[in-house]
Amino acid sequence: MAVLELRSNSEERPASPAARAVLLLAAVLIVSGCAPEGTTASSTTETTVPPTTTTTTVTTTTTIPVAATVTIEDPLQDDLLFDVTGIESESISGFAGAGTNFADIAVFAAGAVALEATGRTDESIDGTLWREIWISASRTAWVDQSFLEPNHQAPVRFADLPCSGFGTAQGELARSGPSDSDADHVAQIWQVAWPDCTRVVIALGADFDFDGSSPLAAEVPPDVSVEAFSTWVRVTLPGIRLARGDASEDFGDVTVLVARSFGGVLVVDAHTGAPGEYFARFLVDPARIVIDILPANVAAVVVAPPVVGEGVVLAEALPPSVHLPLTISGYSRWFEAGGTVIVRRLDKEPGVGEVVSARVTGEFVVNPGTGTTWGVYATDWLDAWGRFSFELDNLGPGEYEVFIGECQIVDDPDTCEYVGAYLPMTVAP
């Protein structure tokens, strides 16, 4: 699968004050109910264009002054994070109420870790104890308690933490307790839509084990950083090796991906599709990074959701017309990190137009130069999503279609089927 970002090589322009992303960062360290918080961040310039509307967003550098400590009143002690254990099947169901007589509305994979509960339990008619678990899009499902094992005793319910952009202090990162961490992998990612924001949660695990469920880490590593752009936010995780299973992605109101950056460091990128304000919290015992995403106070913007195809998610589309050369970069999870690029004349159906000659170059291109088909590789595919990039040039004015994907073997090992993203493109004179 791939999430694409597209940038023209034309000169970048600074954003107007109304279009600037505001990054609010804080560290909440739960120690006797007090939470020293804050951090600083800077952002780089990037152009983002939603699939149906041409929208150019450019980020700016934001420096946040030191702020005072925030106190959390009366933190609640309860087993709120759970692992799915003790089942022989590949998954268990979540129901609309406490009992199998309610609608089956969710599926939780065997071995899933750090599922967040609401704190509510109930008994069905037969005496089975059920626990309410958060699922995406501001919904919950009820799960048989016998299949859930407490992971950590979380000191604060998220329901008691308001969306952080309103009246919450922020500032330079302040830490207390140990300065190191045993975190070595991303254990779980989930998101919940609150009335005022979308909340993305990244849980970090320790002592990674391919064959079993690893515990959550106690503390967020001290060198974790958060950087905000206009329509997305990045968490950089030095020292984190990989993402466990389905913890490498989450597709909800926000597209969240764990990827290997071009520099080799693991990152978590959350694409919102519209300008936003971002507030990051670091929670300890267990180690979690919580990002609240609030709508930016800017002029109305049409939000274009990601385009989902077979094996590919496009976070951005091209403007009505482009000027070459054009740099196309994105995320992929191709088998053995190898992908294919093909340029065709635009036709009524994807993948049937005449293949044309163009020039594709770049560090991640296997056969750079003029041709009709190019191999492209990415920075990872097994431990996390990979990053790829290439430059497209030498096309005359007209309408084209750029295929970015892979050729998957179906039945016959000597043949394969192309699956990926078909990107319409109009080259301006």
Buried (B, 14 or more C-beta within 10 A) or exposed (E): BBBBBBBBEEEBEEBEEEBBBBBBBBBBBBEEEBBBBBBBBEBEBBBBBBBEEEBBBBBBEBEBEEBEEBEBEEBEEBBBBBBBBEBEEEBBBBBBBBBBEBEEBBEBBBBBBBBBBBBEEBEBEEEBEBBBBBBBEBEBBBBBBEBBBEBBEBBBBBBEBBBBBEEBBBBBBBBEEEEEBBBBBBBBBBBBBBEBBBBBBBBBBBEBEEEEBBBBBBBBBBEBBBBBBBBBBBBBBBBBEBBBEEBBBBBBBBBBBBBBBBEEEBBBBBBBBBBBBBBBBBBBBBBBBBBBBBBBEBEEBEBBBBBEBEBBBBBBBBBEEBEBBBBBBBBBBBEEBBBBBBBBEBEEEBBEBEEBEBBBBBEBBEEBEEBEEBBBBBBBBEBBBBBBBBBBBBBEEEEBBBBBBBBBEEEEEEEEEBBBBBBEBBBEE
